[in-house]
Amino acid sequence: MNTKVIKFSTFILVVIFFNNNCFAQLSVPFKMRFQDFVKGDMSVIANNNTNRVDISNSANVAYYNQTSSAQLNDEFTMQYIDIDDDNSTFSSSSAELILENSKNKKIVYAGLYWSATYKYNSGYQKKQGKFVADDKERESFNEVKIKLPNQENYIPIIGEILYDGIKDKELKEFAPYVVYADVTKFVKELKTPSGIYTVANIKATQGMISGGVASGWTLFFVYEDEKMSGKFITSFDGFASVTDRSTDILFNGFETLPKGNVNAKIACAALEGDSNMMGDQLLFNTTGNIRDFIPLTNAIRKTNNFFNSSITIEDKFFTKRIPDSKNTLGYDTCLITIPNENNAVIGNNSNEATLRLKSSGDRYMMFFTAFNVEVTEEAVKLKKANKDLIVSSKIESKEVVISKIEKVTTQKEIKKEEQITEKESIAFNEKEVKENEKAKAKEEKKLLALQKKEEKKLKKALEKAEKEKQKMLADAEKSRLKQLKKERRNKNKDSEIAKIEILDIAVDDLEKGYYIVANVFEKPYNATNFIKYLKDKGINANYFINKANNFRYVYISKTDDENEAINLYQSKLNNTYQEQIWILSVNKKNNNSQLTNNDY
């Protein structure tokens, strides 16, 4: 343990990262980047920098598909977005900052982040699961250009590299990186901060790469407005690759309003995976009790799919962008108000909050977050006048970093004993601090060991239960299909000509037609693995989700013609697939079947 005694004359906001998966999850511990009390607020704008290209669309054409049928970003050929008419840039995208009563707004801080997957300049998929480079060069990526509102020329920006995944054995196959730059001085020079910002020359892999190509930029603003309420705003940056073990961020050092409604916001930026891959969560808590964590959510960001390849402000897509893709294919930015009806989540006089990053399926990589909470100016002045000593204790073990502050008995309190001299008081204080540190460190070590042991047991039990559940559900679904076919055959056994069985289902937002289905899965990755297996055999497979039971139906062909579907069924897809298959009539009522969505 390293112990330092530090004097503070301003607010202290401390971030604690508790990473149970101490192997490649918290690659760079988050550090405070900005902190201040302002009468004003915070805002973000952002856009992605790469997009899909196909026969009908260039990368500059927005991609809107966020349905269950949307392809994964590693299934697309990805290229740079480049919206400007400037030969000095190879990529560019823009977003507009809109502040009401802009003339009353004064920029306090502006921080630019850009991030991408960048193993090499360009690559392609040689065969299923095998990605190779056709341009192996990997150039420097810490320099970009930014064009500010109402300006014609770009400003070159050289940033600080926060993380480079090419050096991480767990992530080097797609090599994500994150870069930060303080652009406050440029924004402050503007007559008004509102307007269109364009960021250019963000490096990313072109074509295809393992895990998928994703890239984008986020610009975080803090501004003053004397007509607004006072807020305590702090931002952090680092790099956390979040999978099945949680990473906690503890915000400390503020004190919420003593009465009335408590309003707070969270801003985040992350490299994600795909809009229809479930399991990623962002949770919030102020009580310290693990049972009180609530998943953050709104109309767009669901509790089990918070990071969903979108750029949102509150509960709406942020559309003031070029291009304005609803599905950014792997780049996420959001600003969300924490739901707090009747102060049920954040109470009056609260001084601590925890943000938990967690995923049970889809991996996401968060690199920026900011916390904004209403406080009174009197509370700030009181904090600034506090002369207490603060002990910042740091425990480092591999990739686990835990930081805490402890209030130490002050000189003034010790001098209550009038018989103790100033020299004796200091000695007594130091002795007290050391004893407290030893006791707390010992207790923390016991608690951490116990928690780790219990969580290990819980994980094994959950994994076992989940595997059994998946197998049971999949077996039950397959058995039901077989039973349905058997019952239909029995009904038609006296017919001279056996009819081809076509099962009818209705699936919202799915194109109608006849689907030749090869398998059914409950978990997304099982469906994805099976599709890859089929594609490796030369069969162009895909899947759709039946919302009635949330199963994924992998199909190997689709046609609008019933006779063609029957021919494909009888010929086993022209002798290319010999396993069991079904014909599903989707959103068409077939005369041969009375099967409903509830039956299937």
N, C-alpha and C positions, 0 to 999 in steps of 0.2 A: 504494500500500500504506500502510495506517495501522498503526503499531507502538506498543504500549503495554507498559510494564514494570509488573507488578503483583505485590505480595507476597500469598501465601496462607498461612494457618495451619491450614487444614482440607483435606479431600480436594478434588481438582479433577476434575470429570468434564466433558469437553469434547465437544461434538457437532459433527461435520463434515457439512455437506451438500454433496454433489457432484452437481450437477444438469446433466446433459448437454443436456437440452432446455431451454435458458435462455429459454423463451417460455411463460409462464403455468403452468409446472408447479409450481415452488416459490413459491407466491404469498406466503407468510409464513414466513420461516426459523424452524425450531423453536428454542426457547429453553428452558433448564433452568428448571423450575418448583419442583421439590423435590429435595433431596439430603441423605441422612443415613445413618449406620450405626446399625442397630437390631438388638437381639436380638428378633426377631419375624418379620414377613412383610408382604406386601401382598395386597390383594384388590380386586375390582371387582364392582359390580352395575350393571344397566342395563335399559332397556326402550325400545321404540319408542313414538311419540306419535301417529302416524297409521296408519290401516289401511284396507283396501278395504271398500267397501259394495256390496252387490248385493241382488237380490230376496230372498235367503234369510238374509243376514247383516248385522248392524250392525257398526260399527267396533270395538265392544267384544268381538266374537266372534273368538277366536284364529284365525289363518290358518296352517295346517300344511303346505300343499303345497310341497314342495321337490323335486318330480320334474321331469323334463324338460318336462312338459306345463304347468307353472306359468306363468301369464301374467306379462308384464312389468309393472312398477309404473306405467308410462305408459299401459297399457291399462286400468287400473282407475280408477274414481272413488274418490278417497281423502278420508277425513274424519277429524276428531279422535277419538281414543280419550278417553273421559271416564267413569272408573269410580266416581268418588265421587258422593255425593249432596249437592253443595255448589253453590249458585247463584253463588258468587263465582268459580268456575272454569269455563272453557270446554273445557279438556282436562286429562286426568290419567291417569297409569299408575303402577304400583308394582312394587317388587322387594324381596326379603327378603335381608338380610345374615345369614348363619349362620356364627358363629365357635365352634368347639369350645372348651369351657372358657372361655366368654365372660368370666367373672368375673376371669380372669387376664390379659385383654387390655386394653391401654391405648392409646387412639387417639393417634397422633402427628400425623397429617395426614389431612385429607379434602378432596378437590378435586372440584367438580361441573362437568361440561361438558354443554352442550346445543347441538344443531345441527339444521338443517333446510334444505330448499329453500324459498325464500320470495320469489318475485318480486312477488306481489300477494296480497291476501286470498283470492280465489277465481277460478277460471277453468274453461274447458271447451274441448273439441276441436271447433272449427268445421268442419273438414274434415281429411282425412288430412294430418298434418304441420303443421297450422295450429292453434295454441292461442291463445285470446284471453281477456281478463279480463272477468268480469262484476262484479267489485268491484276496481277498480284501486288502492285504497288499500293502502299498505304501512306498517304501524305499527311503533313501536319494539319490539324483540324482546329487549332485554337485561335484562328483569325477569321472574322466574318466582316460583313459590311451592314450598316444600318442607315436607312433614309428616314429622316424625321418629317413630321407634318409640314406641308407647304415648302419643302426644300427639294431642289432638283438633284443635288449630288449626294452620293453615299459618303458616309464617314467610316473609315477603317477602324475596326475594333479588335484588339488583342486581349484574349481572356485568360483566366486562371483555370487550368485543368484540375477539376475536382476528382475525376475518376477516369481511368482508362482500362477497359475490360480485357484488352489484348494481353495484359499481364496476369490475369486471373484465370487459373486453369479450369474453373467451373463455368466461366462465361466467354472464354476466348473464341469459341466457334462462331459467335455473332458479335463479339467485341463491342459492347456498348460503351459510350463515353459521355461525360458531362463537363461542360465548360461554363464559367461564370464571368461576367464583366459588369462593373459599376458604370452606368451611363448617366448618372445623376447630373453631372455638369453640363452635358449636352442638352438634356431635357429642360433644365432650369433656364437655359438661354432662350427658349421659345417664348413668344408672346403669349401663347396659350398652349397647354399640353395636349388639348383635344385634337384629334385628327388621325390621319393614316400613317402607320409605322410599317416600313418594309425591311425585312431582314434577308440578306442574300449570302450565298457562298458557304452554306452549311454542308460539310462533307458527310456523305453516307455511301454505303455500298449500293451499286446499281444492279438491276437484274434480280437475282435470287440468292438467298443465303440461308443457312441453317437457322431455324427459329424465326425467320422473316425479317424483312427490311422495315425499319421505322425511323422517323426523324422529325424534329420540329424545334420550335423556340417558344419561350415564355418571357414576357416582360411584366415585372411586378412593380407597382407604383404605390407610394405612400404620399398623401397630399394633405395640406392644411386648408381648413375653411372655418373661420371664426364663428360662423352661424351654426356649425354642427357640434354634436356632443363630443366630449373627451374620450379618447380611446388609447389603450396601451397595446402597441403593435410590435410584434417580434417575428422575424423570419429566420429560418434555418436552411442550410443546405448540406448535402452529403450524398451517400449512395447506399440504398438498402435493396437487395434483391430478395423479395418477399415470396416465400413458398408456404410450407405447411406449419412453420413455427412463427410465432408472433414477434414483432419488434415494437417496443413501447417508447413513446416520446413523452416525457413529463415536462409540462410547462409550470413554472413556479415563479414567485416573486411579485405577483399582482394581487390586488384585492378588489373584488367586484363591488358594485354599488351596495350600500347598507340597506336600501329599501327600493321597492319598485321592480319593474321588469329588468332582467339581465340579458343583454343582447351580445352575441359573440359570433364570429365567423372563422372559417378555416379555408385557406387556399392551398392547393397542392399541384404539383406537376410530376408526371411519371411517364416512363416508357412502359407500355402495356403489351398485350398480345393481340387479341381479337375481340370484337364487340360481342360475339355470341359464345365466348368461352366463360363459363361461370366459376364462382368460388372466391373471387377476391373481395375483401372487405376493408372498410375503414371504420373503426369503432372509437367511441369517446366516453370519458368517465371523469367525474370530479370527486368521487367519494373515497377512492382507494380500494373499494371492495370489488373483487374480480367479477362478482355476479351483477354488478351495476353497469357494466359496459353496454352502451347502446350502439347499434350499427347506424352510421350516418346514411341518409337516403333522401331522395326527392323524386320528382316525376320522371326524371331521366336516369338517374343513378340508383340502381336497385341495391337492396341490402346484400345480396350474394353476387353482385356484379357491379361494384361501385366504379372501378376503373374499366371503362367499356369503349376505349378508343373514340373519345369525344371531347370537345371543348365546350364547356358550359359555364354560364353565369347564373347562379341560383338554380331555378328549375327550368331553364330554357337553353336551347342550343345557342351558342354565340355565333351569330350569322354575319356580323359585320367584318367579314374576312374575304380574301380572294386567294384561292378558291374557298368556298364555305362548306366543305365536306362535313356531313354529319358523322360519317365513319372515317376517321383519320388513319385507319389501318396501323394503329400502334402508338399514337401519341396522345397523351391525356393532360388536360389542364382544367381546373375547376375553381370556382369561388362559391362557397355554400354557407348559408346561415345555419347555425346549429339549432335544431328544433328545441325550444325551451318554454313550452306552454306552462304557465303557473310556476316558472322557475324549477321545473321538475328535474332538469338535467344539471343546470348551473344555478346554485342558490346565491342569495345575498351573502356578502362577506366571505365568499369563497376565495381561496388563494392558491389553488392547485388544480391542474387538469391533466389528463393523460390521453394521448392519441395513440391508438393501437393499429399497427399494420399487420394484416393477416390474410392468408389465402389457403383455401382447401383444394384448389384445383389450378386455376390459371396463375402463372407467375407474373408479377409486375415489379417494376424497378422504380422506386420513388427517389427523387433527388432534391425536391424543394417542398417546403411547407411554411405557412405563416399563420399566426394566431392573432386574433383581433378581439378585444373585449372592452366593453364600456367601463370606465372608472371615473372617479371624481378628481378634479385638479387638487383638491385639498389632500386627498390620499397620496397623490404623487409628491406633494410638498413634504408631507409627513415622512414618507419613505426617504426622500433626499436628505432630510435632517437627521436621519438615524445614523448614529456613529458606531453602532454595534459591529463587532468583529464577526466575520463570516468564514467558516471553515469549509473549503471545497475539497472533498475527499474523492479520490479517483481510484477505482479498482480496475486493473487491466489484466485480462487473461485471454490470450489469443485474440479473438475478435469480439469479446464481450467487454463493453465499457459501461461502467455505472458511475455516475457523478451525483453527488449529493451536497447540500449545504446544511450546515448545522449552526444554530445560533449559540454563541459562546457567551459565558457570563461576562458582563462588561466591567470596565474599570470602576464605573460609577457605582455599580451594585456591590462590588467587593469593598469599596470604601465605606460601606455602611458600618463596617466594624471599625470604629474609630481608633482602636489600639493598634491597628495594622499600618505599618508605614507604606509609602508608595512602592518602595522596592520589594517589600514582602508581598504586597498586593499583586505585583506583576508575577512574582515567582509562584504565588498561590494559583493565579489564573492559568499559567502555563501547565502546572501540575494537573489542574482540573481538566484542562483540555485534553491532555494526553490520556488521562484515565477514562474520560468519556469516549475518546476515539477507540481505545482498546476494547471497551465494553461493547460499543456499537458495532465494531468490526467483527467481533466474535459472534454477536447475535445475528448480524447480517449473513455471516458465513453459514451458520446453522440453518437459517431460514432459506437461503439459496439452495443448499444441499437437499433440504427436505422438499422444497418445491420442485427441484429437478427430478428427484426420485418419484414423486407423485405424478408429475406430468409424463414421465416415461411410462409408468404403469398405465395411465389413462390413454396415452397414445396407442400402446399395444392393444388395449381392449377395444378402442374405437376402430383401429385398423382391421382387427379380426371381425368385429361386428359388421363393418362396412363391406368387407369381402363376401361375407356370408349373405348379406342383404342383396348385393349385386348379383351374385350367382342365383339366388332364389328368384329374384325378379325376372332375370333374363330367361331362366329355365321355365318359369311360369308362363311368360309371354310366348315362348316357342311352343310349349305344350298346348297353350290355348289355340294357337294357329293350327297345329296338327289336329287337335280335337275338332275344330271347326271344319277342316277339310274332310275329316273322317265322317262327320255327321252329314255333310253335304253329299258325299259319295254314297252313303247309305240311303239317302232320300232318292238318289237318281239310279240306284242299282238295277231297277227294272227297266230303265230306258234303254232302247236299242243303241242309241248313240250317246256316249258319255260327254257331258258338257264340260267345257273349260270353266274352272271356278274363278270368278272375279269378285273380289271383296271390295265393298264400297266404304269409304270413309270421307269425312269432311274435315278439312284443315284450313283454318283461317289464314289468309294472306299467302296461300300456296297456289301456284299455277295449276289449273285443272288438267287432267290427262290420265293416261294409264301408266303406272309405274311398275317396273319389274323389280321387286324387292328381294334382296339376297340375305339380309340379316337384320336383327333388331337389337338395340343396345340402350341401356339406361345412362351410362357414363359417356361424356363427350370424347375422352381420349380413347376409349375402346372403339367407338365409331371411327375416329380418325385413323387409328392403327389399322383397322380392317380396310378402310378406303385405300390406305397406302399399300396394303398387301395386294388388293385388287389391281391398283394401277401398275404395280410392279409386274403383274401378269398380263398387262396390256389392256385391262378393262377400265374404261373411263367411268368411275363410280362417283357418287355424291350422296348426300343424305338430307332428309328434312326432319323437322321435329313435330310430332303430333302433340299439340298442347293439351289434349284431353288426358294423356297419361305421361307426358314429358319424355317419351322414348324417342330415340333417333333411329329412323328407318333408312338403312343403306340401300340405294337402288342402283342397278347397273344399266338401266335403260329407261327412257321415257318417250311416249308417243301419244299423239292425239287420236290415233286410229285404233279401234278395238281389234280389228282383224290383224293388224300388224303386231299388236301386243300378244295376241294368241299365237301367231307364228313364231315370235321371239320366245315365247314360253315353251312351245312344243319342240323347237329346234335347239333348246338350251342355249339361247343367245348365239345362234349359228355355230353351235358346237364349241363355244369358247368358255362355257361355265357349266360344269356338270353337277354342282351341288344343288340342294333344294332351293327353289325360288317360288314367289307368289306374284300374282297380278293384283295390284291395288288400283281401283278406280277412285281417283281423288277429286272431290267436288263435282262428280258426275254420278247420277243415279243409274246404276246398271240393272237391267231387267233380270239378270241371272242371279242377283244377290239381294238379300234383305239385311245385310250386315250393317250396323250403325256404328258411329264413332264410339259409342259407349261400350259396344261389344268388343271392339278391337283394341 
